[in-house]
Amino acid sequence: MGFAINTSGSALRAFGTKMAVSANNVANVYSEDFKKSRALVTEGQNDAVKVDISKVDADGPVETKMVKGQAVHQELSNTDIVEELIQQITAQRAFEANTKTIRTEDEMLGALVDMVG
């Protein structure tokens, strides 16, 4: 017993991290030279859920500004708001599913205790 709670608990932590990474990307969408990160959620040891974070080195759009009569080219953030929204919805749904798993196991254990005792 408790297997689902342990697995779902590690998944909740992993998807919380995934949401935090996406939130950081969104917060820096207008930061010059910012490179977004991506959180990849995978199966870890002992049925735990782990998250690996990596930088995405793709180029962002280039903006040209006039500074003191000179054209200055500046790379902007490579964050795509639509992509981040999808990442956040995915993390939210996974969070909801794992919360439901914990709730179901808790109800099942409660019913078992009521039967036994």
N, C-alpha and C positions, 0 to 999 in steps of 0.2 A: 504494500500500500504506500501511497505517497509518491509513486513513480511519476504520475502525471503532474503532480504539483511541482516536483523538482524540475522536470523538463519544461513545463509551462513557465515556471519562475525564471529559468535561464532565458527562455524565449522573450519574456516580458522585458528583461534587462537588455537583451540584444536589440529588440525593436525600439526600446526607449533610446538607445544609442543611435540607431538608424534615424530616428526622428530628430534627435539633437544635431546630427551631422547635416541633415537636410535644412533644418532651421538656421544653422550657421551659414550655409550656402545662400539662403534667401536673404539673411541679414547683410551679406556682403555682395549682393547682386550689383550694386553701383560702385563697388570698390575697384579702383584701378589695379590692374595686374593680379587680381585675386584668382586663384585656381580652385575650382570646386573640389570637394571630396566626395567619395562614394563609399557607402557602407554595404558590404556584402554579408548577408546572414547565411551561415552554413551549419551543418551538423558538426558538433565537436565530439570530444571523448565522453564516454559514459552517457550517451544520449543527451548531452547538454547541447545548447544552441550557442554558437559563438558568432562574433561579428568581426570582420576584418575591414579596416578603414584604409583607403588609398586615395592619393591625389590623382585627379584627372588632368593631364598636362595638355589637353587640347587648347588651341589658341582661341582667345575671345575676340570679339569684334574690335576693330581698330577705329578710333575716333581721331579726327584731325581738328585741332584748335589753333587759333591764331594767338600767339603770345608775343607781345612787343613787336608785332609785324612779321613774325616768323611762324611758319606752319610747323606745328608740333604734333607728331603722331603718338597716340597713347593707346595701348591695349587695355581693353576693359575686361571685366569679369567674364569667365566662360560659363557662368551659371545660367541655365535656362529655367525660367519660372514654371513653365508648363511641366517640364520633366520633374522638377522638385515637388509640384503638386501631386503628381502621380506617385512619387516616392513616399510622400506623406500619407496619401490615402492607403497605399499598400501597408505601411507600418501601422496605421490606425486599425485596419481590418484584421491584421495579424494579432494586434494587441487585444482586440475584442474577442477573437477566436480563442486565444490562450486564457483570457479571463473567464470565458464561458467553460473551458475545460476544468479550470480550478474550481469554479462554482459547482459544476456537475459532480466532481469527485467529492467535494465537501458534502453535498446533499446525499450522495451514495453512502458515504461513511456514516453520516447521521442516521440514515435509514437502517444501516446494518447494526449500529449501536442500539437503536430502538428495538430491533428484532431480538438481539442477544440479551439485552438487559434491562 
